[in-house]
Amino acid sequence: MLKRCVPNDTTIDNRKRMLIQYQALQPSPGSWYGFEGGNTKTGVSNSIDENVLVWNLPPVACCPGASECLCYCYNADERTDKFPITKWCVNWYWTLYRPQESLILMESRIKSTSNPVIRIHSSGDFYSNEYINLWIKIIDNNPQAKFWAYTRSWRVTDLLPSLEELHSLKNLQLFASADKDSLIPPPRGWRYCLVGTSERHPNLLNCPEQYDSNNLSCVNCRICYSNHTESIYFTMH
């Protein structure tokens, strides 16, 4: 049984309304915000002392490759304690206008974390070549860390060469995120994740975290950020 139900029509309508509003979000100056700790889905840590960090940007405004997900993204949620959009806009500002300082601050947090595992973008996406290059530097400079991300920016022709370079890094697992409206096939050789409304997919690995009754989290499952080859199916939530 799914931990989180597929959103009903009322929830989807509310999300659509909020996601339209998010199109107008802008980078916001402010004090550095940075990484968040793990959450109930990613987990916080595991038995081998891997510890989760999560990096976020605002949805929609930082999602140049988005498709039908603009109508149902789970980040359209009014709970600001769990979805601090204004703080994610500060992250956007720093990476856009103060990238070198961002790199120093992000690397400092990574290096001060024991066995770090970094989820890039529970919200937001790779919005420019310059931003992708920032992450290439961070990931390349921190071989002790493991990173994983799902992106739809592969659908943007001008961003794909930089994403291919990012994808080649040994300590990153980068998935091409897709749904039925993505239209073009994911890049050759990439793992991909498919999002849909059915509970299970007959040909892909169904995300174990979504079905486990014992509160399994990403950091306990480890399939997405370890050296696996499986592509993943996520049920919309």
Buried (B, 14 or more C-beta within 10 A) or exposed (E): EEBEEBBEEEBBEBBBEBBEEBEEBEBBEEEBBBBBEBBEBBBEBBEEEBBBBBBBBBBBBBBBBBBEBBBBBBBBBEEEEEBBBEBBBBBBBBBBEBBEEBBEBBBEBBEEBEEBBBBBBBBBBBBBBEBBBBBBBBBBBBEEBBBBBBBBBBBBEEBBEBBBBBBEBEBBBBBBBBBEEBEEEBBEEBBBBBBBEEBEBEEBBBBBBBBEEEEBBBBBBBBBBEEEEEBBBBBBB
